[in-house]
Amino acid sequence: MGTAYKSVETLLQARQPGKPVYCIYPHIYRDAARHFVANFPGRVLYAVKANNHPLVIQALGNAGVEHFDCASRQEIELVKSLFPDATCYLMNPVRLVGDARRSQQDFGTRHFMIDHRSGLAPLLAEIDAESSVVFARMAVSHHSAMADLSSKFGALPEDVPAILQDIRDGGAEAALAFNVGTGVTEPEAYTYAMGLAREVLENTPIPVRLLDIGGGFPRPYPGFIVPPLDEFFAAIKGIRHELPLGADSEIMAEPGRGLSAPGMSTIAKVLLRKENRLYLNDGMYGAFWELRFKGHVRYPARAYRGHAPLEGRQHSFHLFGPTCDSSDEMPGSVELPAAIDVGDYIEFGSMGAYSLSGRTNFNGFYSDDVVTIDSSASSPPT
């Protein structure tokens, strides 16, 4: 599954690809996963939506990630095809009819989520409540997040105790969840959100054992500097003891970007140059689609001519994708060698999050050329 190369140089020496190539660095994923699992004070669920490529899931699973946050039965099937013993959680408050039933019957899924009292009855009609855990998702947001994930999902904090009681009355174990946003840039966001969770738990008459604090754990990009993950872990540990959770309690997290971002790069080819404008064979309808949203505006980059790194004086370039849509323009300029020209290649690093899982075939531009860089001596641009 995916051709292996020792480096990008050896890949480009073996072939000069006309379509984008996506490079998976398993040793980078190994280090990211081991650090997160060892230092987060609880259970780590990889959010499959961030990058659902089998090579990424396989790399994370091989590094010790045993739990997976899934949004659909299809994601559960994918994970289980690679790791039959993995624990998958169907954590989308909105599901296709029958997905909860089939996920539980076919794959042993026990953890589900709702964010409104009306969502409980349809869920309980599909699952065995006594063997299930149902999370009530609370709405919470913070100004430091790149995107507010509570604008679509989440019950008001004052409404959550009643939902938890309904879950318990329905025969399932009741648990609490929230997601403070994506790309959170301040550790205080988790302290704030866990403080709201504490108030909810104090007003909930039934014992709650599990608290899922969602994702949002950031990674740095050029011009987008964030605190190291250890500062987020420290903030979470600092307030953990204040939560009135039941016996055998456990904190859970759903990192997507926090695990997937650093271990993948994209190799794009220059198709056209107009002064300081470069037109590439990948763009905003491809692996760069996340740049449409608030947050970072570029990825780290390095250039190649033939199969050798292209050096020399740097110049600022604006980048465009290959489609006929004028919005297919990357929002930030990138520093590259001034001599770069048609036929040269650019490798963009830190592209593991929200790239492969959302690319389209708009205008017919699409690539599924995914390879492995299997030498620990090679690393993507940072």
VENPEGI-V261020 format. One record per residue. N is the residue number from 1. RES is the residue in three letters. SS is DSSP state (@ for helix, = for strand, . for the rest). PHI is phi in degrees with one decimal (* if undefined). PSI is psi in whole degrees, -180 to 180 (none if undefined). Layout:
# VENPEGI-V261020
N,RES,SS,PHI,PSI  N,RES,SS,PHI,PSI
This chain:
# VENPEGI-V261020
1,MET,.,*,96  2,GLY,.,90.0,122  3,THR,.,-66.8,143  4,ALA,=,-103.6,139  5,TYR,=,-131.2,156  6,LYS,.,-75.7,-28  7,SER,.,-162.6,170  8,VAL,@,-65.2,-36  9,GLU,@,-59.5,-44  10,THR,@,-68.8,-32  11,LEU,@,-62.3,-50  12,LEU,@,-70.0,-24  13,GLN,@,-72.7,-35  14,ALA,@,-75.6,-32  15,ARG,.,-160.8,153  16,GLN,.,-110.7,88  17,PRO,.,-67.0,141  18,GLY,.,-89.4,-22  19,LYS,.,-106.4,162  20,PRO,.,-58.4,147  21,VAL,=,-121.0,135  22,TYR,=,-109.6,121  23,CYS,=,-104.7,123  24,ILE,=,-98.4,128  25,TYR,.,-108.2,93  26,PRO,@,-59.2,-35  27,HIS,@,-69.3,-29  28,ILE,@,-68.7,-43  29,TYR,@,-63.5,-38  30,ARG,@,-59.3,-48  31,ASP,@,-65.5,-42  32,ALA,@,-63.4,-45  33,ALA,@,-66.8,-45  34,ARG,@,-63.9,-38  35,HIS,@,-65.5,-44  36,PHE,@,-66.7,-48  37,VAL,@,-63.0,-37  38,ALA,@,-74.4,-27  39,ASN,@,-111.9,-21  40,PHE,.,-73.2,135  41,PRO,.,-82.8,58  42,GLY,.,169.4,-155  43,ARG,=,-89.4,132  44,VAL,=,-107.4,121  45,LEU,=,-111.6,120  46,TYR,=,-74.3,128  47,ALA,=,-80.9,103  48,VAL,@,-59.8,-29  49,LYS,@,-58.7,-27  50,ALA,@,-65.1,-39  51,ASN,.,-161.8,108  52,ASN,.,-98.4,15  53,HIS,.,-69.6,137  54,PRO,@,-54.8,-35  55,LEU,@,-65.9,-34  56,VAL,@,-71.7,-48  57,ILE,@,-60.2,-42  58,GLN,@,-63.6,-43  59,ALA,@,-63.2,-43  60,LEU,@,-68.8,-42  61,GLY,@,-63.4,-41  62,ASN,@,-64.9,-24  63,ALA,.,-89.5,0  64,GLY,.,117.0,1  65,VAL,.,-78.8,119  66,GLU,.,-112.0,-9  67,HIS,=,-122.6,142  68,PHE,=,-136.1,127  69,ASP,=,-84.9,115  70,CYS,=,-117.7,149  71,ALA,.,-105.5,-6  72,SER,.,-156.3,164  73,ARG,@,-62.9,-34  74,GLN,@,-62.3,-39  75,GLU,@,-66.2,-38  76,ILE,@,-63.0,-45  77,GLU,@,-59.0,-41  78,LEU,@,-62.2,-50  79,VAL,@,-61.4,-45  80,LYS,@,-66.7,-27  81,SER,@,-68.4,-24  82,LEU,@,-97.2,-38  83,PHE,.,-135.4,88  84,PRO,.,-58.2,-26  85,ASP,.,-92.7,1  86,ALA,.,-66.3,153  87,THR,=,-99.3,119  88,CYS,=,-109.0,142  89,TYR,=,-120.1,127  90,LEU,=,-93.5,90  91,MET,.,-106.1,26  92,ASN,.,-95.7,124  93,PRO,.,-63.8,-16  94,VAL,.,-118.6,125  95,ARG,.,-130.5,155  96,LEU,.,-68.9,146  97,VAL,.,-58.6,129  98,GLY,.,92.9,-14  99,ASP,@,-65.7,-41  100,ALA,@,-64.6,-42  101,ARG,@,-62.2,-49  102,ARG,@,-68.8,-34  103,SER,@,-64.7,-39  104,GLN,@,-75.2,-45  105,GLN,@,-69.1,-42  106,ASP,@,-88.2,-29  107,PHE,@,-128.5,3  108,GLY,.,73.1,21  109,THR,.,-64.3,133  110,ARG,.,-121.3,-13  111,HIS,=,-112.4,129  112,PHE,=,-137.8,174  113,MET,=,-144.3,144  114,ILE,=,-134.5,164  115,ASP,.,-135.6,13  116,HIS,.,-154.5,147  117,ARG,.,-60.3,-30  118,SER,@,-69.7,-17  119,GLY,@,-84.5,-8  120,LEU,@,-77.0,-48  121,ALA,@,-58.5,-47  122,PRO,@,-60.9,-34  123,LEU,@,-69.3,-48  124,LEU,@,-63.9,-25  125,ALA,.,-69.8,-17  126,GLU,.,-106.4,-18  127,ILE,.,-121.5,164  128,ASP,.,-84.8,103  129,ALA,@,-60.9,-40  130,GLU,@,-64.3,-24  131,SER,@,-102.9,11  132,SER,.,-116.7,155  133,VAL,=,-115.1,128  134,VAL,=,-118.1,121  135,PHE,=,-88.8,138  136,ALA,=,-96.7,119  137,ARG,=,-89.0,126  138,MET,=,-96.8,139  139,ALA,.,-78.5,128  140,VAL,.,-156.0,139  141,SER,.,-137.7,166  142,HIS,.,-147.9,145  143,HIS,.,-64.3,-20  144,SER,.,-84.0,-2  145,ALA,.,-84.0,144  146,MET,.,-64.2,-34  147,ALA,=,-144.6,141  148,ASP,.,-84.7,113  149,LEU,.,-90.3,3  150,SER,.,-100.9,4  151,SER,.,-74.8,-19  152,LYS,.,-109.6,-42  153,PHE,.,-122.2,151  154,GLY,.,121.7,134  155,ALA,=,-89.6,151  156,LEU,.,-58.7,143  157,PRO,@,-52.8,-38  158,GLU,@,-69.6,-18  159,ASP,@,-92.0,-12  160,VAL,@,-68.3,-41  161,PRO,@,-54.7,-39  162,ALA,@,-67.0,-37  163,ILE,@,-66.6,-42  164,LEU,@,-60.9,-41  165,GLN,@,-64.8,-41  166,ASP,@,-60.4,-42  167,ILE,@,-61.7,-46  168,ARG,@,-63.0,-43  169,ASP,@,-64.5,-27  170,GLY,.,-79.0,-5  171,GLY,.,102.3,-5  172,ALA,.,-97.3,162  173,GLU,=,-74.6,132  174,ALA,=,-93.8,135  175,ALA,=,-136.3,164  176,LEU,=,-116.0,143  177,ALA,=,-143.7,156  178,PHE,=,-154.9,167  179,ASN,.,-142.5,112  180,VAL,.,-75.8,-12  181,GLY,.,140.2,-180  182,THR,=,-108.9,145  183,GLY,.,59.7,51  184,VAL,=,-72.7,130  185,THR,.,-104.7,-2  186,GLU,.,-131.1,125  187,PRO,.,-57.0,-27  188,GLU,@,-60.5,-22  189,ALA,@,-59.1,-38  190,TYR,@,-74.4,-37  191,THR,@,-60.6,-44  192,TYR,@,-62.4,-49  193,ALA,@,-66.3,-39  194,MET,@,-70.3,-26  195,GLY,@,-65.9,-41  196,LEU,@,-63.8,-40  197,ALA,@,-62.3,-38  198,ARG,@,-60.3,-43  199,GLU,@,-63.8,-40  200,VAL,@,-62.6,-46  201,LEU,@,-65.0,-34  202,GLU,@,-67.0,-23  203,ASN,.,-103.2,13  204,THR,.,-108.7,118  205,PRO,.,-73.7,-15  206,ILE,.,-99.2,153  207,PRO,.,-71.1,140  208,VAL,.,-122.4,127  209,ARG,.,-100.6,-32  210,LEU,=,-117.1,135  211,LEU,=,-126.8,118  212,ASP,=,-100.1,114  213,ILE,.,-93.8,10  214,GLY,.,72.8,-158  215,GLY,.,-109.9,-140  216,GLY,.,97.8,-5  217,PHE,=,-66.6,123  218,PRO,.,-88.8,167  219,ARG,.,-132.3,149  220,PRO,.,-78.3,151  221,TYR,=,-135.5,165  222,PRO,.,-55.0,126  223,GLY,.,76.2,3  224,PHE,=,-130.8,83  225,ILE,.,-93.6,131  226,VAL,.,-129.7,159  227,PRO,.,-64.2,154  228,PRO,.,-64.8,155  229,LEU,@,-57.6,-31  230,ASP,@,-60.4,-29  231,GLU,@,-70.7,-33  232,PHE,@,-68.4,-43  233,PHE,@,-62.0,-40  234,ALA,@,-64.6,-41  235,ALA,@,-63.1,-41  236,ILE,@,-67.2,-43  237,LYS,@,-62.8,-35  238,GLY,@,-64.8,-32  239,ILE,@,-103.6,-9  240,ARG,@,-53.4,-43  241,HIS,.,-70.7,-14  242,GLU,.,-84.0,-9  243,LEU,.,-84.6,128  244,PRO,.,-81.7,67  245,LEU,.,-89.8,159  246,GLY,.,-75.2,-177  247,ALA,.,-61.6,149  248,ASP,.,57.4,35  249,SER,.,-71.3,159  250,GLU,=,-152.6,139  251,ILE,=,-91.2,141  252,MET,=,-124.3,153  253,ALA,=,-137.2,156  254,GLU,.,-124.9,63  255,PRO,.,-66.3,132  256,GLY,.,-111.2,-71  257,ARG,@,-58.7,-40  258,GLY,@,-58.1,-27  259,LEU,@,-102.1,-36  260,SER,@,-91.4,-24  261,ALA,@,-60.9,-48  262,PRO,@,-76.9,-16  263,GLY,@,-97.5,16  264,MET,=,-139.5,145  265,SER,=,-129.1,163  266,THR,=,-119.2,130  267,ILE,=,-102.5,114  268,ALA,=,-113.9,150  269,LYS,=,-106.1,142  270,VAL,=,-79.1,120  271,LEU,=,-96.1,-27  272,LEU,=,-159.3,142  273,ARG,=,-125.4,130  274,LYS,=,-125.1,97  275,GLU,.,51.2,-111  276,ASN,.,-98.5,22  277,ARG,=,-115.1,124  278,LEU,=,-113.2,132  279,TYR,=,-107.2,122  280,LEU,=,-109.5,168  281,ASN,.,-88.9,11  282,ASP,.,-142.3,153  283,GLY,.,-168.3,-149  284,MET,.,-70.9,-18  285,TYR,.,-95.2,-1  286,GLY,.,-111.1,-131  287,ALA,.,-73.4,-10  288,PHE,.,-95.3,12  289,TRP,@,-60.4,-26  290,GLU,@,-65.2,-22  291,LEU,@,-67.7,-6  292,ARG,@,-70.7,-17  293,PHE,.,-105.1,165  294,LYS,.,-57.9,138  295,GLY,.,137.4,-139  296,HIS,.,-71.0,157  297,VAL,.,-121.1,2  298,ARG,.,-161.4,167  299,TYR,.,-116.3,155  300,PRO,.,-62.6,146  301,ALA,=,-144.4,152  302,ARG,=,-145.1,151  303,ALA,=,-108.5,155  304,TYR,=,-134.3,144  305,ARG,=,-121.6,120  306,GLY,.,68.0,-120  307,HIS,.,-117.8,14  308,ALA,=,-112.1,147  309,PRO,=,-57.2,139  310,LEU,.,-94.6,121  311,GLU,.,-109.0,-174  312,GLY,.,115.8,-178  313,ARG,.,-55.7,138  314,GLN,=,-90.5,150  315,HIS,=,-142.1,152  316,SER,=,-89.0,126  317,PHE,=,-122.2,148  318,HIS,=,-99.8,137  319,LEU,=,-111.8,142  320,PHE,=,-131.1,149  321,GLY,.,-86.0,-178  322,PRO,.,-90.3,-8  323,THR,.,-76.7,170  324,CYS,.,-83.8,1  325,ASP,.,-84.6,128  326,SER,.,-69.7,-15  327,SER,.,-80.9,-2  328,ASP,.,-79.7,63  329,GLU,=,-133.8,128  330,MET,.,-69.2,141  331,PRO,.,-75.6,-24  332,GLY,.,-113.5,150  333,SER,.,-78.0,157  334,VAL,=,-128.6,136  335,GLU,=,-84.0,122  336,LEU,=,-139.8,164  337,PRO,=,-56.7,135  338,ALA,.,-61.1,-24  339,ALA,.,-83.9,-1  340,ILE,.,-57.8,143  341,ASP,.,-153.0,-178  342,VAL,.,-56.5,134  343,GLY,.,95.6,-15  344,ASP,.,-78.0,166  345,TYR,=,-119.2,152  346,ILE,=,-127.2,128  347,GLU,=,-100.8,124  348,PHE,=,-105.3,127  349,GLY,.,-94.9,177  350,SER,.,56.1,36  351,MET,.,-105.7,19  352,GLY,.,-72.2,-22  353,ALA,.,-97.9,130  354,TYR,.,52.9,56  355,SER,.,-130.9,-73  356,LEU,@,-63.7,-36  357,SER,@,-73.3,-12  358,GLY,@,-126.0,3  359,ARG,.,-70.0,154  360,THR,.,-120.2,174  361,ASN,.,-109.6,32  362,PHE,@,-54.3,133  363,ASN,@,64.6,9  364,GLY,@,85.9,5  365,PHE,.,-90.2,111  366,TYR,.,-159.6,143  367,SER,.,-137.4,139  368,ASP,.,-122.8,34  369,ASP,=,-88.6,96  370,VAL,=,-116.5,128  371,VAL,=,-126.8,169  372,THR,=,-112.1,136  373,ILE,=,-102.7,104  374,ASP,.,-99.8,12  375,SER,.,-104.0,129  376,SER,.,-69.8,-8  377,ALA,.,-80.3,-12  378,SER,.,-106.4,143  379,SER,.,-143.1,151  380,PRO,.,-72.6,166  381,PRO,.,-60.0,144  382,THR,.,-132.5,none
